[in-house]
């Protein structure tokens, strides 16, 4: 069982719905926090780091991968 905060859960859900597709930091902010919130890209990076620590569990390559200069992608295992 994963012990996720509500924000971590929403972030994971957002990435899972787009598995295999790169998501920009701006799209993640909009999808997880909404446009009304003043959330910066480094907040996304921090939550990704927390989420990776909980779900990757030593998977290599990591399930959540960085798309340098753009955002993140959840590997599609299918």
PyMOL Python script that loads the backbone (N, CA, C, O; Angstrom):
from pymol import cmd

cmd.read_pdbstr("""\
ATOM      1  N   UNK A   1       0.844  -1.183   0.000  1.00  0.00           N
ATOM      2  CA  UNK A   1       0.000   0.000   0.000  1.00  0.00           C
ATOM      3  C   UNK A   1       0.886   1.242   0.000  1.00  0.00           C
ATOM      4  O   UNK A   1       1.867   1.325   0.738  1.00  0.00           O
ATOM      5  N   UNK A   2       0.522   2.195  -0.835  1.00  0.00           N
ATOM      6  CA  UNK A   2       1.241   3.464  -0.884  1.00  0.00           C
ATOM      7  C   UNK A   2       0.583   4.467   0.036  1.00  0.00           C
ATOM      8  O   UNK A   2      -0.643   4.574   0.076  1.00  0.00           O
ATOM      9  N   UNK A   3       1.387   5.195   0.766  1.00  0.00           N
ATOM     10  CA  UNK A   3       0.882   6.249   1.635  1.00  0.00           C
ATOM     11  C   UNK A   3       1.179   7.589   0.957  1.00  0.00           C
ATOM     12  O   UNK A   3       2.248   8.170   1.139  1.00  0.00           O
ATOM     13  N   UNK A   4       0.204   8.066   0.167  1.00  0.00           N
ATOM     14  CA  UNK A   4       0.385   9.298  -0.604  1.00  0.00           C
ATOM     15  C   UNK A   4      -0.434  10.433  -0.008  1.00  0.00           C
ATOM     16  O   UNK A   4      -1.527  10.217   0.516  1.00  0.00           O
ATOM     17  N   UNK A   5       0.107  11.647  -0.093  1.00  0.00           N
ATOM     18  CA  UNK A   5      -0.681  12.820   0.244  1.00  0.00           C
ATOM     19  C   UNK A   5      -1.679  13.050  -0.883  1.00  0.00           C
ATOM     20  O   UNK A   5      -1.554  12.446  -1.948  1.00  0.00           O
ATOM     21  N   UNK A   6      -2.646  13.896  -0.670  1.00  0.00           N
ATOM     22  CA  UNK A   6      -3.642  14.179  -1.708  1.00  0.00           C
ATOM     23  C   UNK A   6      -2.977  14.771  -2.954  1.00  0.00           C
ATOM     24  O   UNK A   6      -3.364  14.447  -4.077  1.00  0.00           O
ATOM     25  N   UNK A   7      -1.987  15.629  -2.759  1.00  0.00           N
ATOM     26  CA  UNK A   7      -1.300  16.230  -3.906  1.00  0.00           C
ATOM     27  C   UNK A   7      -0.477  15.190  -4.658  1.00  0.00           C
ATOM     28  O   UNK A   7      -0.462  15.185  -5.889  1.00  0.00           O
ATOM     29  N   UNK A   8       0.205  14.312  -3.930  1.00  0.00           N
ATOM     30  CA  UNK A   8       0.962  13.248  -4.579  1.00  0.00           C
ATOM     31  C   UNK A   8       0.025  12.339  -5.369  1.00  0.00           C
ATOM     32  O   UNK A   8       0.348  11.924  -6.482  1.00  0.00           O
ATOM     33  N   UNK A   9      -1.135  12.031  -4.791  1.00  0.00           N
ATOM     34  CA  UNK A   9      -2.118  11.193  -5.485  1.00  0.00           C
ATOM     35  C   UNK A   9      -2.605  11.859  -6.767  1.00  0.00           C
ATOM     36  O   UNK A   9      -2.679  11.220  -7.816  1.00  0.00           O
ATOM     37  N   UNK A  10      -2.936  13.145  -6.678  1.00  0.00           N
ATOM     38  CA  UNK A  10      -3.417  13.867  -7.856  1.00  0.00           C
ATOM     39  C   UNK A  10      -2.334  13.936  -8.934  1.00  0.00           C
ATOM     40  O   UNK A  10      -2.631  13.826 -10.123  1.00  0.00           O
ATOM     41  N   UNK A  11      -1.088  14.118  -8.519  1.00  0.00           N
ATOM     42  CA  UNK A  11       0.028  14.158  -9.454  1.00  0.00           C
ATOM     43  C   UNK A  11       0.209  12.796 -10.133  1.00  0.00           C
ATOM     44  O   UNK A  11       0.376  12.730 -11.351  1.00  0.00           O
ATOM     45  N   UNK A  12       0.176  11.726  -9.364  1.00  0.00           N
ATOM     46  CA  UNK A  12       0.299  10.388  -9.935  1.00  0.00           C
ATOM     47  C   UNK A  12      -0.855  10.092 -10.883  1.00  0.00           C
ATOM     48  O   UNK A  12      -0.646   9.543 -11.964  1.00  0.00           O
ATOM     49  N   UNK A  13      -2.063  10.450 -10.485  1.00  0.00           N
ATOM     50  CA  UNK A  13      -3.227  10.242 -11.349  1.00  0.00           C
ATOM     51  C   UNK A  13      -3.072  11.010 -12.665  1.00  0.00           C
ATOM     52  O   UNK A  13      -3.350  10.475 -13.739  1.00  0.00           O
ATOM     53  N   UNK A  14      -2.629  12.263 -12.574  1.00  0.00           N
ATOM     54  CA  UNK A  14      -2.417  13.088 -13.765  1.00  0.00           C
ATOM     55  C   UNK A  14      -1.434  12.407 -14.717  1.00  0.00           C
ATOM     56  O   UNK A  14      -1.691  12.310 -15.917  1.00  0.00           O
ATOM     57  N   UNK A  15      -0.310  11.936 -14.177  1.00  0.00           N
ATOM     58  CA  UNK A  15       0.702  11.291 -15.014  1.00  0.00           C
ATOM     59  C   UNK A  15       0.216   9.954 -15.563  1.00  0.00           C
ATOM     60  O   UNK A  15       0.509   9.613 -16.709  1.00  0.00           O
ATOM     61  N   UNK A  16      -0.525   9.193 -14.756  1.00  0.00           N
ATOM     62  CA  UNK A  16      -1.029   7.889 -15.209  1.00  0.00           C
ATOM     63  C   UNK A  16      -2.012   8.038 -16.360  1.00  0.00           C
ATOM     64  O   UNK A  16      -2.012   7.223 -17.283  1.00  0.00           O
ATOM     65  N   UNK A  17      -2.842   9.062 -16.316  1.00  0.00           N
ATOM     66  CA  UNK A  17      -3.805   9.287 -17.397  1.00  0.00           C
ATOM     67  C   UNK A  17      -3.107   9.665 -18.706  1.00  0.00           C
ATOM     68  O   UNK A  17      -3.695   9.582 -19.784  1.00  0.00           O
ATOM     69  N   UNK A  18      -1.855  10.078 -18.590  1.00  0.00           N
ATOM     70  CA  UNK A  18      -1.078  10.477 -19.777  1.00  0.00           C
ATOM     71  C   UNK A  18       0.165   9.610 -19.948  1.00  0.00           C
ATOM     72  O   UNK A  18       1.151  10.048 -20.540  1.00  0.00           O
ATOM     73  N   UNK A  19       0.124   8.395 -19.439  1.00  0.00           N
ATOM     74  CA  UNK A  19       1.286   7.493 -19.499  1.00  0.00           C
ATOM     75  C   UNK A  19       1.811   7.392 -20.915  1.00  0.00           C
ATOM     76  O   UNK A  19       1.059   7.227 -21.876  1.00  0.00           O
ATOM     77  N   UNK A  20       3.129   7.497 -21.015  1.00  0.00           N
ATOM     78  CA  UNK A  20       3.768   7.408 -22.322  1.00  0.00           C
ATOM     79  C   UNK A  20       3.852   8.731 -23.061  1.00  0.00           C
ATOM     80  O   UNK A  20       4.460   8.808 -24.129  1.00  0.00           O
ATOM     81  N   UNK A  21       3.246   9.774 -22.502  1.00  0.00           N
ATOM     82  CA  UNK A  21       3.287  11.100 -23.135  1.00  0.00           C
ATOM     83  C   UNK A  21       3.974  12.083 -22.200  1.00  0.00           C
ATOM     84  O   UNK A  21       3.694  12.101 -21.001  1.00  0.00           O
ATOM     85  N   UNK A  22       4.865  12.892 -22.736  1.00  0.00           N
ATOM     86  CA  UNK A  22       5.559  13.901 -21.942  1.00  0.00           C
ATOM     87  C   UNK A  22       4.583  14.992 -21.522  1.00  0.00           C
ATOM     88  O   UNK A  22       3.772  15.460 -22.320  1.00  0.00           O
ATOM     89  N   UNK A  23       4.675  15.389 -20.259  1.00  0.00           N
ATOM     90  CA  UNK A  23       3.816  16.441 -19.713  1.00  0.00           C
ATOM     91  C   UNK A  23       4.679  17.613 -19.285  1.00  0.00           C
ATOM     92  O   UNK A  23       5.638  17.442 -18.531  1.00  0.00           O
ATOM     93  N   UNK A  24       4.344  18.793 -19.760  1.00  0.00           N
ATOM     94  CA  UNK A  24       5.112  19.980 -19.377  1.00  0.00           C
ATOM     95  C   UNK A  24       4.815  20.331 -17.922  1.00  0.00           C
ATOM     96  O   UNK A  24       3.781  19.944 -17.378  1.00  0.00           O
ATOM     97  N   UNK A  25       5.728  21.060 -17.304  1.00  0.00           N
ATOM     98  CA  UNK A  25       5.499  21.518 -15.927  1.00  0.00           C
ATOM     99  C   UNK A  25       4.239  22.374 -15.856  1.00  0.00           C
ATOM    100  O   UNK A  25       3.471  22.275 -14.899  1.00  0.00           O
ATOM    101  N   UNK A  26       4.025  23.216 -16.871  1.00  0.00           N
ATOM    102  CA  UNK A  26       2.839  24.086 -16.883  1.00  0.00           C
ATOM    103  C   UNK A  26       1.556  23.258 -16.934  1.00  0.00           C
ATOM    104  O   UNK A  26       0.589  23.577 -16.243  1.00  0.00           O
ATOM    105  N   UNK A  27       1.537  22.203 -17.741  1.00  0.00           N
ATOM    106  CA  UNK A  27       0.357  21.336 -17.825  1.00  0.00           C
ATOM    107  C   UNK A  27       0.126  20.611 -16.505  1.00  0.00           C
ATOM    108  O   UNK A  27      -1.016  20.436 -16.080  1.00  0.00           O
ATOM    109  N   UNK A  28       1.206  20.191 -15.860  1.00  0.00           N
ATOM    110  CA  UNK A  28       1.090  19.519 -14.563  1.00  0.00           C
ATOM    111  C   UNK A  28       0.532  20.479 -13.525  1.00  0.00           C
ATOM    112  O   UNK A  28      -0.352  20.106 -12.754  1.00  0.00           O
ATOM    113  N   UNK A  29       1.031  21.699 -13.492  1.00  0.00           N
ATOM    114  CA  UNK A  29       0.524  22.694 -12.546  1.00  0.00           C
ATOM    115  C   UNK A  29      -0.960  22.920 -12.770  1.00  0.00           C
ATOM    116  O   UNK A  29      -1.739  22.924 -11.817  1.00  0.00           O
ATOM    117  N   UNK A  30      -1.355  23.108 -14.015  1.00  0.00           N
ATOM    118  CA  UNK A  30      -2.762  23.337 -14.343  1.00  0.00           C
ATOM    119  C   UNK A  30      -3.619  22.137 -13.948  1.00  0.00           C
ATOM    120  O   UNK A  30      -4.698  22.311 -13.382  1.00  0.00           O
ATOM    121  N   UNK A  31      -3.154  20.930 -14.237  1.00  0.00           N
ATOM    122  CA  UNK A  31      -3.935  19.733 -13.984  1.00  0.00           C
ATOM    123  C   UNK A  31      -4.008  19.316 -12.526  1.00  0.00           C
ATOM    124  O   UNK A  31      -4.995  18.716 -12.103  1.00  0.00           O
ATOM    125  N   UNK A  32      -2.979  19.624 -11.757  1.00  0.00           N
ATOM    126  CA  UNK A  32      -2.926  19.185 -10.359  1.00  0.00           C
ATOM    127  C   UNK A  32      -3.353  20.281  -9.401  1.00  0.00           C
ATOM    128  O   UNK A  32      -4.111  20.021  -8.467  1.00  0.00           O
ATOM    129  N   UNK A  33      -2.882  21.500  -9.614  1.00  0.00           N
ATOM    130  CA  UNK A  33      -3.179  22.598  -8.695  1.00  0.00           C
ATOM    131  C   UNK A  33      -4.216  23.571  -9.240  1.00  0.00           C
ATOM    132  O   UNK A  33      -4.926  24.210  -8.463  1.00  0.00           O
ATOM    133  N   UNK A  34      -4.318  23.694 -10.547  1.00  0.00           N
ATOM    134  CA  UNK A  34      -5.231  24.652 -11.157  1.00  0.00           C
ATOM    135  C   UNK A  34      -4.538  25.974 -11.437  1.00  0.00           C
ATOM    136  O   UNK A  34      -3.542  26.324 -10.803  1.00  0.00           O
ATOM    137  N   UNK A  35      -5.080  26.688 -12.388  1.00  0.00           N
ATOM    138  CA  UNK A  35      -4.469  27.956 -12.811  1.00  0.00           C
ATOM    139  C   UNK A  35      -4.529  29.044 -11.757  1.00  0.00           C
ATOM    140  O   UNK A  35      -3.712  29.965 -11.775  1.00  0.00           O
ATOM    141  N   UNK A  36      -5.486  28.954 -10.834  1.00  0.00           N
ATOM    142  CA  UNK A  36      -5.650  30.005  -9.837  1.00  0.00           C
ATOM    143  C   UNK A  36      -4.533  29.998  -8.790  1.00  0.00           C
ATOM    144  O   UNK A  36      -4.313  30.998  -8.106  1.00  0.00           O
ATOM    145  N   UNK A  37      -3.837  28.878  -8.670  1.00  0.00           N
ATOM    146  CA  UNK A  37      -2.786  28.744  -7.666  1.00  0.00           C
ATOM    147  C   UNK A  37      -1.476  29.325  -8.178  1.00  0.00           C
ATOM    148  O   UNK A  37      -1.177  29.255  -9.370  1.00  0.00           O
ATOM    149  N   UNK A  38      -0.706  29.893  -7.272  1.00  0.00           N
ATOM    150  CA  UNK A  38       0.608  30.437  -7.614  1.00  0.00           C
ATOM    151  C   UNK A  38       1.661  29.373  -7.322  1.00  0.00           C
ATOM    152  O   UNK A  38       2.360  29.439  -6.311  1.00  0.00           O
ATOM    153  N   UNK A  39       1.765  28.397  -8.215  1.00  0.00           N
ATOM    154  CA  UNK A  39       2.682  27.269  -8.054  1.00  0.00           C
ATOM    155  C   UNK A  39       3.787  27.414  -9.095  1.00  0.00           C
ATOM    156  O   UNK A  39       3.520  27.700 -10.262  1.00  0.00           O
ATOM    157  N   UNK A  40       5.003  27.218  -8.671  1.00  0.00           N
ATOM    158  CA  UNK A  40       6.164  27.348  -9.556  1.00  0.00           C
ATOM    159  C   UNK A  40       6.646  25.971 -10.012  1.00  0.00           C
ATOM    160  O   UNK A  40       6.280  24.948  -9.434  1.00  0.00           O
ATOM    161  N   UNK A  41       7.459  25.964 -11.039  1.00  0.00           N
ATOM    162  CA  UNK A  41       8.002  24.725 -11.573  1.00  0.00           C
ATOM    163  C   UNK A  41       8.806  23.932 -10.561  1.00  0.00           C
ATOM    164  O   UNK A  41       8.800  22.701 -10.583  1.00  0.00           O
ATOM    165  N   UNK A  42       9.509  24.643  -9.660  1.00  0.00           N
ATOM    166  CA  UNK A  42      10.305  23.907  -8.677  1.00  0.00           C
ATOM    167  C   UNK A  42       9.420  23.188  -7.653  1.00  0.00           C
ATOM    168  O   UNK A  42       9.870  22.239  -7.012  1.00  0.00           O
ATOM    169  N   UNK A  43       8.168  23.629  -7.494  1.00  0.00           N
ATOM    170  CA  UNK A  43       7.225  22.910  -6.640  1.00  0.00           C
ATOM    171  C   UNK A  43       6.881  21.569  -7.284  1.00  0.00           C
ATOM    172  O   UNK A  43       6.805  20.547  -6.602  1.00  0.00           O
ATOM    173  N   UNK A  44       6.677  21.581  -8.590  1.00  0.00           N
ATOM    174  CA  UNK A  44       6.427  20.332  -9.324  1.00  0.00           C
ATOM    175  C   UNK A  44       7.621  19.404  -9.143  1.00  0.00           C
ATOM    176  O   UNK A  44       7.450  18.218  -8.859  1.00  0.00           O
ATOM    177  N   UNK A  45       8.827  19.935  -9.306  1.00  0.00           N
ATOM    178  CA  UNK A  45      10.040  19.119  -9.158  1.00  0.00           C
ATOM    179  C   UNK A  45      10.111  18.489  -7.774  1.00  0.00           C
ATOM    180  O   UNK A  45      10.473  17.321  -7.639  1.00  0.00           O
ATOM    181  N   UNK A  46       9.767  19.256  -6.750  1.00  0.00           N
ATOM    182  CA  UNK A  46       9.808  18.743  -5.376  1.00  0.00           C
ATOM    183  C   UNK A  46       8.792  17.621  -5.173  1.00  0.00           C
ATOM    184  O   UNK A  46       9.109  16.610  -4.546  1.00  0.00           O
ATOM    185  N   UNK A  47       7.587  17.784  -5.689  1.00  0.00           N
ATOM    186  CA  UNK A  47       6.567  16.742  -5.542  1.00  0.00           C
ATOM    187  C   UNK A  47       6.910  15.503  -6.367  1.00  0.00           C
ATOM    188  O   UNK A  47       6.619  14.383  -5.947  1.00  0.00           O
ATOM    189  N   UNK A  48       7.519  15.691  -7.524  1.00  0.00           N
ATOM    190  CA  UNK A  48       7.971  14.549  -8.323  1.00  0.00           C
ATOM    191  C   UNK A  48       9.017  13.762  -7.542  1.00  0.00           C
ATOM    192  O   UNK A  48       8.987  12.531  -7.520  1.00  0.00           O
ATOM    193  N   UNK A  49       9.934  14.467  -6.907  1.00  0.00           N
ATOM    194  CA  UNK A  49      10.982  13.817  -6.107  1.00  0.00           C
ATOM    195  C   UNK A  49      10.359  12.990  -4.975  1.00  0.00           C
ATOM    196  O   UNK A  49      10.772  11.854  -4.741  1.00  0.00           O
ATOM    197  N   UNK A  50       9.371  13.553  -4.274  1.00  0.00           N
ATOM    198  CA  UNK A  50       8.685  12.834  -3.203  1.00  0.00           C
ATOM    199  C   UNK A  50       7.940  11.613  -3.738  1.00  0.00           C
ATOM    200  O   UNK A  50       7.980  10.538  -3.140  1.00  0.00           O
ATOM    201  N   UNK A  51       7.265  11.791  -4.864  1.00  0.00           N
ATOM    202  CA  UNK A  51       6.498  10.705  -5.459  1.00  0.00           C
ATOM    203  C   UNK A  51       7.413   9.580  -5.941  1.00  0.00           C
ATOM    204  O   UNK A  51       7.115   8.402  -5.748  1.00  0.00           O
ATOM    205  N   UNK A  52       8.519   9.952  -6.564  1.00  0.00           N
ATOM    206  CA  UNK A  52       9.481   8.942  -7.021  1.00  0.00           C
ATOM    207  C   UNK A  52       9.980   8.091  -5.856  1.00  0.00           C
ATOM    208  O   UNK A  52      10.091   6.870  -5.972  1.00  0.00           O
ATOM    209  N   UNK A  53      10.275   8.738  -4.746  1.00  0.00           N
ATOM    210  CA  UNK A  53      10.777   8.013  -3.575  1.00  0.00           C
ATOM    211  C   UNK A  53       9.767   6.973  -3.098  1.00  0.00           C
ATOM    212  O   UNK A  53      10.150   5.932  -2.565  1.00  0.00           O
ATOM    213  N   UNK A  54       8.490   7.252  -3.289  1.00  0.00           N
ATOM    214  CA  UNK A  54       7.453   6.339  -2.819  1.00  0.00           C
ATOM    215  C   UNK A  54       7.094   5.257  -3.827  1.00  0.00           C
ATOM    216  O   UNK A  54       6.781   4.135  -3.429  1.00  0.00           O
ATOM    217  N   UNK A  55       7.131   5.563  -5.121  1.00  0.00           N
ATOM    218  CA  UNK A  55       6.633   4.577  -6.094  1.00  0.00           C
ATOM    219  C   UNK A  55       7.718   3.848  -6.863  1.00  0.00           C
ATOM    220  O   UNK A  55       7.493   2.722  -7.307  1.00  0.00           O
ATOM    221  N   UNK A  56       8.873   4.442  -7.035  1.00  0.00           N
ATOM    222  CA  UNK A  56       9.884   3.792  -7.865  1.00  0.00           C
ATOM    223  C   UNK A  56      10.437   2.529  -7.212  1.00  0.00           C
ATOM    224  O   UNK A  56      10.651   1.528  -7.896  1.00  0.00           O
ATOM    225  N   UNK A  57      10.667   2.558  -5.922  1.00  0.00           N
ATOM    226  CA  UNK A  57      11.113   1.370  -5.215  1.00  0.00           C
ATOM    227  C   UNK A  57      12.262   0.633  -5.879  1.00  0.00           C
ATOM    228  O   UNK A  57      12.283  -0.597  -5.894  1.00  0.00           O
ATOM    229  N   UNK A  58      13.206   1.364  -6.424  1.00  0.00           N
ATOM    230  CA  UNK A  58      14.366   0.742  -7.036  1.00  0.00           C
ATOM    231  C   UNK A  58      14.191   0.315  -8.478  1.00  0.00           C
ATOM    232  O   UNK A  58      15.097  -0.290  -9.049  1.00  0.00           O
ATOM    233  N   UNK A  59      13.042   0.614  -9.089  1.00  0.00           N
ATOM    234  CA  UNK A  59      12.857   0.287 -10.503  1.00  0.00           C
ATOM    235  C   UNK A  59      13.918   0.996 -11.336  1.00  0.00           C
ATOM    236  O   UNK A  59      14.195   2.179 -11.137  1.00  0.00           O
ATOM    237  N   UNK A  60      14.488   0.276 -12.243  1.00  0.00           N
ATOM    238  CA  UNK A  60      15.435   0.857 -13.178  1.00  0.00           C
ATOM    239  C   UNK A  60      15.049   0.428 -14.565  1.00  0.00           C
ATOM    240  O   UNK A  60      14.963  -0.776 -14.809  1.00  0.00           O
ATOM    241  N   UNK A  61      14.814   1.315 -15.477  1.00  0.00           N
ATOM    242  CA  UNK A  61      14.827   2.760 -15.277  1.00  0.00           C
ATOM    243  C   UNK A  61      13.632   3.205 -14.447  1.00  0.00           C
ATOM    244  O   UNK A  61      12.655   2.474 -14.283  1.00  0.00           O
ATOM    245  N   UNK A  62      13.734   4.408 -13.938  1.00  0.00           N
ATOM    246  CA  UNK A  62      12.688   4.955 -13.077  1.00  0.00           C
ATOM    247  C   UNK A  62      11.351   5.002 -13.816  1.00  0.00           C
ATOM    248  O   UNK A  62      11.309   5.184 -15.033  1.00  0.00           O
ATOM    249  N   UNK A  63      10.260   4.836 -13.065  1.00  0.00           N
ATOM    250  CA  UNK A  63       8.928   4.897 -13.669  1.00  0.00           C
ATOM    251  C   UNK A  63       8.593   6.311 -14.134  1.00  0.00           C
ATOM    252  O   UNK A  63       8.007   6.501 -15.200  1.00  0.00           O
ATOM    253  N   UNK A  64       8.968   7.293 -13.331  1.00  0.00           N
ATOM    254  CA  UNK A  64       8.765   8.696 -13.715  1.00  0.00           C
ATOM    255  C   UNK A  64      10.108   9.218 -14.207  1.00  0.00           C
ATOM    256  O   UNK A  64      11.089   9.249 -13.463  1.00  0.00           O
ATOM    257  N   UNK A  65      10.136   9.625 -15.459  1.00  0.00           N
ATOM    258  CA  UNK A  65      11.376  10.098 -16.050  1.00  0.00           C
ATOM    259  C   UNK A  65      11.293  11.583 -16.364  1.00  0.00           C
ATOM    260  O   UNK A  65      10.232  12.108 -16.700  1.00  0.00           O
ATOM    261  N   UNK A  66      12.426  12.240 -16.247  1.00  0.00           N
ATOM    262  CA  UNK A  66      12.524  13.666 -16.545  1.00  0.00           C
ATOM    263  C   UNK A  66      12.705  13.872 -18.036  1.00  0.00           C
ATOM    264  O   UNK A  66      13.501  13.186 -18.677  1.00  0.00           O
ATOM    265  N   UNK A  67      11.962  14.820 -18.580  1.00  0.00           N
ATOM    266  CA  UNK A  67      12.162  15.275 -19.957  1.00  0.00           C
ATOM    267  C   UNK A  67      12.844  16.631 -19.801  1.00  0.00           C
ATOM    268  O   UNK A  67      12.194  17.650 -19.570  1.00  0.00           O
ATOM    269  N   UNK A  68      14.141  16.615 -19.931  1.00  0.00           N
ATOM    270  CA  UNK A  68      14.970  17.783 -19.626  1.00  0.00           C
ATOM    271  C   UNK A  68      14.463  19.059 -20.306  1.00  0.00           C
ATOM    272  O   UNK A  68      14.226  19.086 -21.513  1.00  0.00           O
ATOM    273  N   UNK A  69      14.305  20.107 -19.503  1.00  0.00           N
ATOM    274  CA  UNK A  69      13.875  21.400 -20.011  1.00  0.00           C
ATOM    275  C   UNK A  69      12.386  21.482 -20.324  1.00  0.00           C
ATOM    276  O   UNK A  69      11.916  22.507 -20.818  1.00  0.00           O
ATOM    277  N   UNK A  70      11.631  20.408 -20.042  1.00  0.00           N
ATOM    278  CA  UNK A  70      10.212  20.402 -20.397  1.00  0.00           C
ATOM    279  C   UNK A  70       9.324  19.968 -19.241  1.00  0.00           C
ATOM    280  O   UNK A  70       8.455  20.723 -18.805  1.00  0.00           O
ATOM    281  N   UNK A  71       9.540  18.751 -18.743  1.00  0.00           N
ATOM    282  CA  UNK A  71       8.666  18.250 -17.697  1.00  0.00           C
ATOM    283  C   UNK A  71       8.965  16.800 -17.370  1.00  0.00           C
ATOM    284  O   UNK A  71      10.115  16.427 -17.141  1.00  0.00           O
ATOM    285  N   UNK A  72       7.904  15.976 -17.349  1.00  0.00           N
ATOM    286  CA  UNK A  72       8.042  14.586 -16.916  1.00  0.00           C
ATOM    287  C   UNK A  72       7.174  13.662 -17.754  1.00  0.00           C
ATOM    288  O   UNK A  72       6.224  14.090 -18.409  1.00  0.00           O
ATOM    289  N   UNK A  73       7.530  12.375 -17.716  1.00  0.00           N
ATOM    290  CA  UNK A  73       6.767  11.350 -18.409  1.00  0.00           C
ATOM    291  C   UNK A  73       6.721  10.113 -17.514  1.00  0.00           C
ATOM    292  O   UNK A  73       7.722   9.746 -16.897  1.00  0.00           O
ATOM    293  N   UNK A  74       5.568   9.485 -17.449  1.00  0.00           N
ATOM    294  CA  UNK A  74       5.422   8.208 -16.763  1.00  0.00           C
ATOM    295  C   UNK A  74       5.566   7.132 -17.813  1.00  0.00           C
ATOM    296  O   UNK A  74       4.809   7.096 -18.783  1.00  0.00           O
ATOM    297  N   UNK A  75       6.543   6.246 -17.623  1.00  0.00           N
ATOM    298  CA  UNK A  75       6.784   5.187 -18.611  1.00  0.00           C
ATOM    299  C   UNK A  75       5.526   4.351 -18.795  1.00  0.00           C
ATOM    300  O   UNK A  75       4.857   3.984 -17.830  1.00  0.00           O
ATOM    301  N   UNK A  76       5.226   4.064 -20.023  1.00  0.00           N
ATOM    302  CA  UNK A  76       4.083   3.209 -20.358  1.00  0.00           C
ATOM    303  C   UNK A  76       4.593   1.788 -20.499  1.00  0.00           C
ATOM    304  O   UNK A  76       5.365   1.493 -21.411  1.00  0.00           O
ATOM    305  N   UNK A  77       4.170   0.905 -19.609  1.00  0.00           N
ATOM    306  CA  UNK A  77       4.662  -0.464 -19.575  1.00  0.00           C
ATOM    307  C   UNK A  77       3.970  -1.371 -20.580  1.00  0.00           C
ATOM    308  O   UNK A  77       4.415  -2.500 -20.790  1.00  0.00           O
ATOM    309  N   UNK A  78       2.891  -0.907 -21.209  1.00  0.00           N
ATOM    310  CA  UNK A  78       2.132  -1.795 -22.102  1.00  0.00           C
ATOM    311  C   UNK A  78       2.801  -2.043 -23.422  1.00  0.00           C
ATOM    312  O   UNK A  78       2.266  -2.771 -24.258  1.00  0.00           O
TER     313      UNK A  78
END
""", "prot")
cmd.dss("prot")
cmd.show_as("cartoon", "prot")
cmd.util.cbc("prot")
cmd.orient("prot")
